[in-house]
Amino acid sequence: MSSGLFDISIKITGSQKGYYGSPLQKLRAENSTILGSELSACFRIKRTSKEFLKGETMLTYLINTTEDMLAAAILIGLIIGTVDTMLSGRAKLFGRLGTAAGIIAAGIRAYITNTRRIEGGWKVGAYGYGITLGLFVLSVIAVAAFSWVIFSRKQRPKLRTAADIVISVSLSLLIAGYLYCMLPNIFVYPFKFDTGGNGILSTNYLFRLGGYLLGILLCLLSGYTAHKLCVLAEKKGFVKLSFAAMCLGNCLYSVFVFTKLMLVLTPRKIINSPELFKFAAESNNNAHWYTYGLFIIALVPGIVLFTASFIKKEPAANNAQRRKQRFLWRSARRHSVVLVLCFAAGILCSTLFVEMNKEVIREAPVEEPVIEKDSSGKDSVLSVPLELVEDGHLHRFGYKVEGGSMVRFIVVLKQENTKNYGVGLDACEICGEAGYYENNAGQIVCKKCNVIMNRTTIGMKGGCNPIIIDYDIDENRITVPVEEMVKNASHFK
């Protein structure tokens, strides 16, 4: 599920030489630049058949879009449906305004972070998650304080109007917060379709666009159906059930937002808790369960309505009223079935389609640098010719120190047609000597936790970036002092 500027998708695995990556590590590689140095990526399978490749890229964006948006769409449908049925007058307008504000804010965020280099950009997402959690607490207080007014049989017009406004404003702000956190990637994906230079009318682009639009369609249909079931539940006397579904869905989703925030703060030691980091990482790796949970919550009113449509007998004063009742029951059954089908499609997107879209990750071989000696004959400097690493791919080099440890460092060109290289150990402070690989999209990824490296920050300290070392670059080569290898040998066992 995912994440926006600071959506992080971490998979805790062993340090393996060939293992499976998944499109759930989404095409947020640009998240490094789009949305700070957060974690996730999108992969494709290498096959000889062009048809297979087209299908895989289509699946990739279908999976990515639904993972980013589906859970939030269901929850927003529940919230707006509850607001529409429980609140009165102009208070209903606030839900729509909150949705519009969230979409606009997410679009602005995606544009700014994708077109400008922002120092400390990760803070934008962290503040978004933090504010959204604060809005959740505010909405809980508002609902708890005023729900008795909503359900009271006594008529208190002024108090009821105040309750409607307070609850609707708090929930609309919460909707805006959810969208601000979760939608930025949805705006970015169409601009990141890799067409191999063939343009937007190429079949590759159209297949990617097709997967992207199918994902959005599934999300919108799921949210709309959840909304309609809440409305129908109120018309058939189950308003408290839809209200309970909305409250439970918000509580579940707030846990997901909290884990997103922890995945921003714990790697940076702002909150120093390995246990919390592991919980948040495991939670984020299994983010599809939040989507499943929200589907189940939204289906409860649907199941109740579907069952009641066959057993509940309602008095009707005339044939017109009887026809209206039948229409509402048929509508309830149809929307229940549609939501079940959306649930099945969501399960397919996070299971079968993911398996179909997997690839085997191959790590780069460890190359030998040129060893230069000093006047006494001792190894002094490791030299890497620029012509060897100017292809833009990840290159790994190794040097065996006394004691037998092979100390590895990486070199990668940060920007084409420049001599701006990222150099660091093939290890990080968080994941140790697991090292890095380059995926099919050309992104540098941590092999243990699948953090996507922002190329521009390789060589800088922080997060899951490679451990920094001293090095020099001249016209023809990169040089690393041997003493740097000896000093950092403790990172490699």
KAPE-V262775 format. One record per backbone hydrogen bond with DSSP energy under -1.0 kcal/mol. NH is the residue of the N-H (numbers start at 1). CO is the residue of the C=O. Records with the same first field share a line. If there is no record, write none. Layout:
# KAPE-V262775
NH: CO + CO
This chain:
# KAPE-V262775
2: 67
4: 181
7: 4
9: 39
13: 448
16: 14
21: 359
25: 22
26: 24
28: 26
31: 28
32: 29
34: 30
35: 31
38: 36
53: 49
54: 50
55: 51
56: 52
57: 53
58: 54
59: 55
60: 56
61: 57
62: 58
63: 59
64: 60
65: 61
66: 62
67: 63
68: 64
69: 65
70: 66
73: 69
74: 70
75: 71
76: 72
77: 73
78: 74
79: 75
80: 76
81: 77
82: 78
83: 79
84: 80
85: 81
86: 82
87: 83
91: 88
92: 89
93: 90
97: 93
98: 94
99: 95
100: 96
101: 97
102: 98
103: 99
104: 100
105: 101
106: 102
107: 103
108: 104
109: 105
110: 106
111: 107
112: 108
113: 109
114: 110
115: 111
116: 112
121: 118
123: 120
124: 121
126: 122
127: 123
128: 124
129: 125
130: 126
131: 127
132: 128
133: 129
134: 130
135: 131
136: 132
137: 133
138: 134
139: 135
140: 136
141: 137
142: 138
143: 139
144: 140
145: 141
146: 142
147: 143
150: 146
151: 147
160: 156
161: 157
162: 158
163: 159
164: 160
165: 161
166: 162
167: 163
168: 164
169: 165
170: 166
171: 167
172: 168
173: 169
174: 170
175: 171
176: 172
177: 173
178: 174
179: 175
180: 176
181: 177
182: 178
183: 179
186: 183
187: 183
188: 184
189: 185
191: 188
192: 189
198: 195
202: 199
206: 202
207: 203
208: 204
209: 205
210: 206
211: 207
212: 208
213: 209
214: 210
215: 211
216: 212
217: 213
218: 214
219: 215
220: 216
221: 217
222: 218
223: 219
224: 220
225: 221
226: 222
227: 223
228: 224
229: 225
230: 226
231: 227
232: 228
233: 229
234: 230
235: 231
236: 232
237: 234
238: 233
242: 238
243: 239
244: 240
245: 241
246: 242
247: 243
248: 244
249: 245
250: 246
251: 247
252: 248
253: 249
254: 250
255: 251
256: 252
257: 253
258: 254
259: 255
260: 256
261: 257
262: 258
263: 259
264: 261
265: 261
266: 262
269: 266
270: 265
273: 271
277: 273
278: 274
279: 275
280: 276
281: 277
282: 278
283: 279
284: 280
285: 281
286: 282
287: 284
289: 286
290: 287
291: 287
292: 288
293: 289
294: 290
295: 291
296: 292
297: 293
298: 294
299: 295
300: 296
303: 299
304: 300
305: 301
306: 302
307: 303
308: 304
309: 305
310: 307
312: 308
322: 318
323: 319
324: 320
325: 321
326: 322
327: 323
328: 324
329: 325
330: 326
331: 327
332: 328
333: 329
334: 330
335: 331
336: 332
337: 333
338: 334
339: 335
340: 336
341: 337
342: 338
343: 339
344: 340
345: 341
346: 342
347: 343
348: 344
349: 345
350: 346
353: 348
355: 351
356: 352
357: 353
358: 355
359: 21
361: 19
367: 396
370: 383
372: 381
374: 378
377: 374
380: 372
381: 372
382: 480
383: 370
384: 478
386: 476
388: 385
389: 386
395: 411
397: 409
398: 367
399: 407
401: 405
404: 401
407: 399
409: 397
410: 424
411: 395
412: 422
414: 420
422: 412
424: 410
425: 467
426: 408
427: 425
428: 432
432: 428
437: 445
439: 443
442: 439
445: 437
446: 451
447: 435
450: 446
453: 444
457: 454
458: 455
460: 457
465: 462
467: 427
472: 479
474: 477
478: 384
479: 472
480: 382
482: 380
484: 481
486: 482
487: 483
488: 484
489: 486
491: 488
492: 489
